[in-house]
Amino acid sequence: MRLPRSLSLFVSAAALVSAQISGNVAKLDYGTFTGLVSDDSSITYFRGIRYAEPPTGDLRFRAPISPPQTDLGSVNATEVNVPYNTTAEDALPVLVWIHGGGFQGGSPSSDPPDYLIHSSAKPLIFVSLQYRLGLFGFLAGQAVNEDGDFNAGLLDQRAAMRWVKEYIGEFGGNSSDITIFGESAGGASIYYQLIANNGDNEDLYVRAIADMHERVQETVLAEVAAEVCGHNCGGQPAVLARYPATSYIFGPCLDGTFVASRIVDAFRTATWRRCRFSSGLGWSSQLAAPWANTSMANATEATVYGFLKGQYPGLTRASFARALVRYPLAAYEGASEESSALVLQGQAMYGEARYICPAVMAGVYGREVWQYRYDNPASGSGHGSELAAIYRAEPDIPLWAIMRDFWTSFATEGRPQAKGAPGVDASVARVMFWHTFSASFSADSLSSQSNRYSRNTRMLLNPGMVVQENISGDLQRRCAFWRSLKDEMEA
């Protein structure tokens, strides 16, 4: 497994000549970095810029030392992404990307930012970062407590964000106009960064975007930590065999300092950084454990409980029985020719508990929160599918162009807006604003400031329509139910 401590910076053709940056060469106080200009001369890529000392030897399970303490000399940095010819005086908005992968894997290299940068109405700088994953990033236990630091992966992210704050001006970025953006485990990271240090974000960002954030399982992590052998971890700990239905093992845990409380508690008590916030909404068939695999011929509702129990070991049968009242099997009978009612029931429970309700929670406890629901029957609406709109050039559809407008305008203007909509003539220069109205909004209330920051609406992103919709009372009640189980689910 790689142990990265680098980031990438991408700057577009509007941005690179100052006392510290000339052409595609940036001089920092610990090294000189040479970037790569894109074939069309629109973006300068600075990739692999080290933001901390390598996490090896005594630093393996410790907080990062950033910036590097030794002069790196001249480095070919082929991942800060900067508009070409940007100058330090341009002070462009900055979008910092934290990749997903369940805290076990993943890399920002699979999410090229070129299309997003080119789609932005205003130039911006795109930064992606690497952080420690799996046991290297999230090993816990007494040995680490005595001679290391918990949540090293989150600490890597925070160190990279401090690096951006300190050095982005040398690349033409505005250190006071930074948006952090993550999906899946990256989206969960956004939540953890919001609550870190009891909500002290050190003024490292002013906005945040969390796409399909996920929760992690502390109970399994604690048992793994109890069985592994400190810094000399070899082989797969026996505890993993006891949890064959658990999808993710390593992830953030309560450490008493950086992560002092769980996300639900932090949001409820307002011990999180309240900034402008945008948040969005495969399955058990791949599990070897038959008692948790809802695609098996003999599956029952007990199988659905087995799967959920694998993800949330603290979930009791009594609480699952209460969940069945809210997700009755009869509601899913005949709903799909491809999936059984049990599969759909389990998907609904897990999807809402893990991905959808955290977004709803942000609206409940936040102030300026823009929520969305991605519904694309043509290409799929599964976990992570919306990233195709952000990072993939083909096949492009009008919906994806609108989504890129929303995402980039949020980073550059502080408010999501887009031109056009499905079914609207492209020649019509219509700007669509993503509002947060009250449940009783109407066309006459679009400009009403009193309705801007209510908590029960979201944007529906569908190929046939992009419209504001109400979050149903049933969904809000189901989400409130899952929040009530925060201790069992360690949320």
Residue pairs with C-beta under 8 A, 6 or more apart in sequence:
1 133
1 134
1 136
2 130
3 54
3 55
3 56
3 60
3 132
3 136
4 130
4 131
4 132
5 50
5 51
5 52
5 53
5 54
5 55
5 64
5 66
5 130
5 156
6 47
6 48
6 49
6 50
6 51
6 79
6 129
6 130
7 49
7 51
7 79
7 80
7 127
7 128
7 129
7 130
7 160
7 163
7 164
8 45
8 46
8 47
8 48
8 49
8 79
8 80
8 81
8 108
8 127
8 128
8 129
9 35
9 45
9 46
9 47
9 49
9 79
9 80
9 81
9 82
9 125
9 126
9 127
9 168
9 171
10 43
10 44
10 45
10 46
10 79
10 80
10 81
10 82
10 113
10 114
10 117
10 125
10 126
10 127
10 128
11 43
11 44
11 46
11 80
11 81
11 82
11 83
11 84
11 86
11 92
11 125
11 171
11 172
11 173
12 42
12 43
12 81
12 82
12 83
12 84
12 86
12 117
12 118
12 123
12 124
12 125
13 41
13 42
13 43
13 83
13 84
13 85
13 86
14 83
14 84
14 85
14 86
14 90
14 92
14 123
15 44
15 82
15 83
15 84
15 85
15 86
15 87
15 90
15 92
15 123
15 125
15 171
15 172
16 22
16 23
16 24
16 44
16 82
16 83
16 84
16 85
16 86
16 87
16 171
16 172
17 23
17 85
17 86
17 87
18 87
18 88
18 89
18 170
18 172
19 88
20 26
20 27
20 28
20 88
20 170
21 27
21 86
21 87
21 88
21 170
21 171
21 172
24 34
24 35
24 36
24 37
24 44
25 32
25 33
25 34
25 35
26 32
26 33
26 35
26 46
26 77
26 170
26 171
27 33
27 170
28 67
28 167
28 170
29 67
30 67
30 68
30 69
30 70
30 71
30 72
31 50
31 68
31 71
31 72
31 73
31 74
31 75
32 73
32 74
32 75
33 46
33 49
33 75
33 77
34 74
34 75
34 76
34 77
35 44
35 45
35 46
35 47
35 77
35 78
35 80
35 82
36 44
36 45
36 47
36 78
37 43
37 44
37 45
37 84
38 44
38 45
38 84
38 114
41 84
42 83
42 84
42 117
42 118
43 81
43 82
43 83
43 84
43 114
43 117
44 81
44 82
44 83
44 84
44 86
45 78
45 79
45 80
45 81
45 82
46 77
46 78
46 79
46 80
46 81
46 82
46 171
47 77
47 78
47 79
47 80
48 75
48 77
48 78
48 79
49 75
49 77
49 79
49 80
50 68
50 72
50 75
51 64
51 66
51 67
51 68
51 129
51 159
51 160
51 163
52 64
52 65
52 66
52 67
52 68
52 156
52 159
52 160
52 163
53 59
53 64
53 65
53 66
53 68
53 69
55 62
55 64
55 132
55 136
55 152
55 156
59 65
60 136
60 148
60 231
61 136
61 139
61 144
61 147
61 148
61 149
61 152
61 231
62 148
62 149
62 152
63 149
63 152
63 155
63 159
64 152
64 155
64 156
64 159
66 159
66 160
66 162
66 163
67 163
67 166
67 167
79 108
79 127
79 128
80 125
80 126
80 127
80 168
80 171
81 113
81 114
81 117
81 125
81 126
81 127
81 128
82 125
82 171
82 172
82 173
83 92
83 117
83 123
83 124
83 125
83 172
86 92
86 123
86 125
86 171
86 172
87 172
88 169
88 170
88 171
88 172
89 172
90 123
90 172
91 169
91 172
91 173
91 174
91 177
92 123
92 124
92 125
92 172
92 173
92 174
92 177
93 122
93 124
93 125
93 173
93 174
93 177
93 178
93 179
93 411
93 412
94 124
94 125
94 126
94 127
94 164
94 168
94 173
94 174
94 175
94 177
94 178
94 179
94 411
95 116
95 124
95 125
95 126
95 127
95 178
95 179
95 181
95 408
95 411
96 127
96 128
96 129
96 160
96 161
96 164
96 178
96 179
96 180
96 181
96 205
97 108
97 111
97 113
97 126
97 127
97 128
97 129
97 181
97 182
97 186
98 128
98 129
98 131
98 157
98 180
98 181
98 182
98 186
98 189
98 190
99 106
99 107
99 108
99 110
99 111
99 128
99 182
99 183
99 185
99 186
100 106
100 182
100 183
100 184
100 185
100 186
100 187
100 384
101 107
101 133
101 184
101 185
102 184
102 185
102 214
102 247
102 248
102 251
103 133
103 134
103 137
103 138
103 153
103 185
103 188
103 216
103 248
103 250
103 251
103 252
104 133
104 134
104 248
104 249
104 250
105 133
105 134
106 133
106 184
106 185
106 186
107 130
108 128
108 129
108 130
111 128
111 387
111 390
111 391
112 391
113 126
113 128
113 391
114 393
115 390
115 391
115 392
115 393
115 404
116 126
116 390
116 391
116 404
116 407
116 408
117 123
117 124
117 126
119 401
119 404
119 405
119 408
120 404
120 408
120 409
120 411
120 412
121 405
121 408
121 409
121 412
122 408
122 412
122 413
124 408
124 411
124 412
125 168
125 171
125 172
125 173
127 164
127 168
129 156
129 157
129 160
129 161
130 156
131 137
131 153
131 154
131 156
131 157
131 160
132 138
132 152
132 153
132 156
133 153
133 250
134 250
135 224
135 228
135 233
135 250
136 152
136 153
137 151
137 152
137 153
137 154
137 156
137 250
138 150
138 151
138 152
138 153
138 221
138 250
138 251
138 252
138 253
139 148
139 152
139 224
139 225
139 228
139 233
139 250
140 150
140 221
140 222
140 224
140 225
140 253
140 255
141 222
141 224
141 225
141 226
141 228
141 230
142 225
143 229
143 230
143 231
144 150
144 225
144 230
147 230
147 231
148 231
149 155
150 253
150 255
150 258
150 259
151 252
151 253
151 255
151 258
151 259
153 252
154 189
154 192
154 193
154 196
154 252
154 258
154 259
155 258
157 189
157 193
158 193
158 196
158 204
158 258
161 178
161 180
161 193
161 204
161 205
162 202
162 204
164 173
164 175
164 178
164 204
165 175
165 178
165 202
165 203
165 204
166 175
168 174
168 175
168 178
169 175
176 203
176 206
177 206
178 204
178 205
178 206
178 207
179 205
179 206
179 207
179 208
179 209
179 410
179 411
180 190
180 193
180 204
180 205
180 207
180 208
180 209
181 190
181 208
181 209
181 211
181 407
181 411
182 188
182 189
182 190
182 209
182 210
182 211
182 213
183 210
183 211
183 212
183 384
183 386
183 387
184 211
184 212
184 213
184 214
184 383
184 384
185 214
185 251
186 211
187 210
187 211
187 212
187 213
187 214
187 279
187 280
188 210
188 213
188 214
188 215
188 216
188 251
188 252
190 208
190 209
190 210
190 213
191 210
191 213
191 263
191 358
192 252
192 259
192 263
193 201
193 208
193 273
194 201
194 208
194 266
194 272
194 273
194 275
194 277
195 259
195 261
195 263
195 266
195 267
195 271
195 272
195 273
196 258
196 259
197 257
197 258
197 260
198 260
198 261
198 266
198 271
199 266
199 270
199 271
199 272
199 273
199 274
200 273
201 273
201 275
205 275
206 275
206 276
206 414
207 275
207 276
207 277
207 278
207 410
207 411
207 414
208 275
208 276
208 277
208 278
209 277
209 278
209 279
209 407
209 410
209 411
210 277
210 278
210 279
210 280
210 358
210 359
210 362
211 279
211 280
211 386
211 387
212 280
212 281
212 355
212 383
212 384
212 386
213 279
213 355
213 358
213 359
214 248
214 354
214 355
215 263
215 354
215 358
215 489
215 490
215 491
216 248
216 250
216 251
216 252
216 253
217 246
217 248
217 249
217 251
217 311
217 312
217 313
217 490
218 253
218 254
218 490
219 313
219 314
219 490
220 239
220 243
220 246
220 249
220 313
221 249
221 250
221 251
221 253
222 253
223 239
223 242
224 237
224 239
224 240
224 249
224 250
226 239
227 237
227 238
227 239
228 237
240 249
243 249
243 310
243 313
244 287
244 288
244 289
244 292
244 310
245 284
245 287
245 289
245 291
245 292
245 306
245 307
245 309
245 310
245 311
246 310
246 311
246 313
247 310
247 311
252 259
253 259
254 260
254 261
254 262
260 271
261 269
261 271
262 486
262 490
262 491
263 358
263 491
264 361
264 483
264 486
264 491
265 271
265 486
266 272
267 361
267 362
267 364
267 365
267 366
268 365
270 365
274 366
274 367
275 368
276 368
276 369
276 370
276 410
276 414
276 415
277 362
277 366
277 368
277 369
277 370
278 369
278 370
278 371
278 372
278 407
278 410
278 416
279 358
279 359
279 362
279 363
279 369
279 370
279 371
279 372
280 359
280 371
280 372
280 373
280 374
280 386
281 355
281 356
281 359
281 371
281 372
281 373
281 374
282 382
282 383
283 294
283 295
283 343
283 346
283 347
284 292
284 293
284 294
284 295
284 307
284 343
284 346
285 293
285 294
285 295
285 343
287 293
287 307
287 310
289 306
289 310
290 296
291 302
291 303
291 306
292 303
292 306
292 307
292 309
292 310
293 299
293 303
293 307
294 303
294 304
294 307
294 340
294 342
294 343
294 346
295 340
295 343
296 303
299 340
299 342
300 342
301 324
301 329
301 342
301 345
303 342
303 346
304 342
304 345
304 346
304 349
305 315
305 317
305 320
307 346
307 350
308 315
308 320
308 346
308 349
308 350
308 353
309 315
309 320
311 350
311 354
312 353
312 488
312 489
312 490
314 487
314 488
314 489
314 490
315 485
315 488
315 489
316 488
319 485
319 488
322 481
323 349
323 481
326 477
326 478
326 481
327 345
327 348
327 349
327 478
329 341
329 342
329 345
330 341
331 345
332 341
332 342
332 344
332 345
332 348
333 341
334 341
335 341
335 344
336 344
339 347
352 475
352 478
352 479
352 482
353 482
353 489
355 383
356 475
356 479
357 478
357 479
357 482
357 483
359 371
359 458
360 371
360 471
360 475
360 476
360 479
361 479
361 483
362 369
362 371
363 369
363 371
363 436
363 455
363 456
363 458
363 471
364 455
366 455
367 453
368 436
368 453
369 436
369 453
369 455
370 410
370 416
370 434
370 436
370 458
370 459
371 436
371 457
371 458
371 459
371 471
372 406
372 434
372 458
372 459
372 460
372 461
373 458
373 459
373 460
373 461
373 469
374 381
374 385
374 386
374 461
375 381
375 460
375 461
375 462
376 385
376 386
376 399
376 461
376 462
376 463
377 463
378 397
378 463
379 385
379 388
386 403
386 461
388 400
389 399
389 400
389 403
389 404
390 403
390 404
390 407
392 400
397 463
398 420
398 421
398 422
398 463
399 422
399 461
399 462
399 463
399 466
401 418
401 420
402 418
402 419
402 420
402 421
402 422
402 432
402 461
402 466
403 418
403 461
405 416
405 417
405 418
405 419
406 416
406 417
406 418
406 434
406 459
407 416
409 415
409 416
409 417
409 418
410 416
415 433
415 434
416 433
416 434
416 459
417 431
417 432
417 433
417 434
418 431
418 432
418 434
418 466
419 429
419 430
419 431
419 432
420 426
420 428
420 430
420 432
421 430
421 432
421 465
421 466
422 462
422 463
422 464
422 465
422 466
423 464
423 465
424 430
432 466
433 446
434 459
434 468
435 441
435 446
435 451
435 452
435 457
435 468
436 451
436 452
436 453
436 454
436 455
436 457
437 445
437 446
437 448
437 451
437 452
437 454
437 457
437 468
438 445
438 451
438 454
438 456
438 457
439 454
439 456
439 457
439 470
441 451
441 457
441 468
445 451
456 470
456 471
456 476
457 468
457 469
457 470
457 471
458 468
458 469
458 471
459 466
459 467
459 468
459 469
460 466
460 467
460 468
460 469
482 489
482 491
483 491
485 491
